[in-house]
Amino acid sequence: MSDYVSNEDELMFSLYKALKHGKSEQAASSVALNTREYMKLKKRQSRARERAELEKGVVPFNAKTARDALADAAMAILATDADGATHIRKVLRQIFNDKPGAPLRIEADARSGKLKPRFLK
């Protein structure tokens, strides 16, 4: 395997092969236990990597930061009435269809700077 594959990755691959080739129920339960441990380890590593990136001032790439970046872009488009602002207004009206003043308030707050972006400065 390549230099980028950890021992844990190799273990998971060997367990996968054992399971694929019809090993016993005991092997399957061992795989499940090792899978949970593996996933816990990978999550810890991922969180540590994100903390290190944040300390360096680098925004980690994950679903939350992607949504925040898209929200920043939408705020900037609304605030400047750039191309696409009409579509953003339409989406806001659909989302807040029972609160007709909400899209107008969101746009006004984006323009005034009251609604602050997370990443754009």
Secondary structure as GFF3:
##gff-version 3
##sequence-region A 1 121
A	DSSP	alpha_helix	7	20	.	.	.	ID=ss1
A	DSSP	alpha_helix	25	56	.	.	.	ID=ss2
A	DSSP	alpha_helix	63	80	.	.	.	ID=ss3
A	DSSP	alpha_helix	85	95	.	.	.	ID=ss4
A	DSSP	alpha_helix	101	112	.	.	.	ID=ss5
###
